[in-house]
Amino acid sequence: MIELVTMLLDYMRAANDRNSKVVDFKQPQELRQVLDHCLQLHSEPQSLERILNDCEETMKYCVRTG
């Protein structure tokens, strides 16, 4: 759980940093390829490590509106 909080705090710091990019833009088809494994629904439970990696990968391409 600490890993998730740390990840979110790092994301919020980057979102409010005026020197960081607003978005790491990818074309929709490229973004779908990069995030396909993160967006799939699985019938089996996923490990916490996998969920945290998917969250980190997803946040990398989110728009930073800070």
Residue pairs with C-beta under 8 A, 6 or more apart in sequence:
3 52
4 52
4 55
7 52
7 55
7 56
7 59
11 59
11 62
12 66
14 20
14 64
15 64
15 65
15 66
16 66
17 66
20 64
21 64
22 63
22 64
22 65
23 61
23 62
23 63
23 64
24 60
24 61
26 34
26 61
31 61
34 57
34 61
35 57
35 58
35 61
37 54
38 54
38 57
38 58
46 54
